Amino acid sequence: MFDEMKLLQRVRSLDQEALVEVHDQYYDAIYRFMAFRVNDMQTAEDLTSDVFLRLLTAVREKSAPQNTLRGWLYGTASMVLKEHYRRKKRDSFTMLHEDIPTSEQSLDHQVDSIMQNENLRAVMDSLTPEQQNVLALRFGFGMPIQEVAQTMGKSEGSVKMLQARAIASISQRIMLQGALV
């Protein structure tokens, strides 16, 4: 069985094998969490790497997590995401999609894919931050309801309600968009 506290102790002592184990154990989950929120593979990879760099920096500066590695990584991932969106908002400009000119798919298909991704991002942005976090933790990070509740400091019932409302809101917006097309 995986013992997070023992691993955390080894990480705080800068055990190289423990650092590799943390990366192997949590990288995919943090990446899924990021990818679910940013909808761009390269950006999700960069942000995920930033989370692990911050862990290494925290360990070196003796400010490593004390109680929970997974919770610390999630909290740091949330902060990295917020910083990313602040920078993006501050540096707002029109992004050119590099993936448009290619011979593998028709231009129409590629433009449709880009539009679907942008529509998904707009639907996600319409949710409250708490609803976005619940969906990201549940489906991006793969956490069960109980862990999401502990991580967010909420009851399991309120997490279930946030998830249900978020899914209902997404369904409603998708149906409305389908009716407009």
Order of alpha helices (4+ residues) and beta strands (2+ residues): alpha-alpha-alpha-alpha-alpha-alpha-alpha-alpha
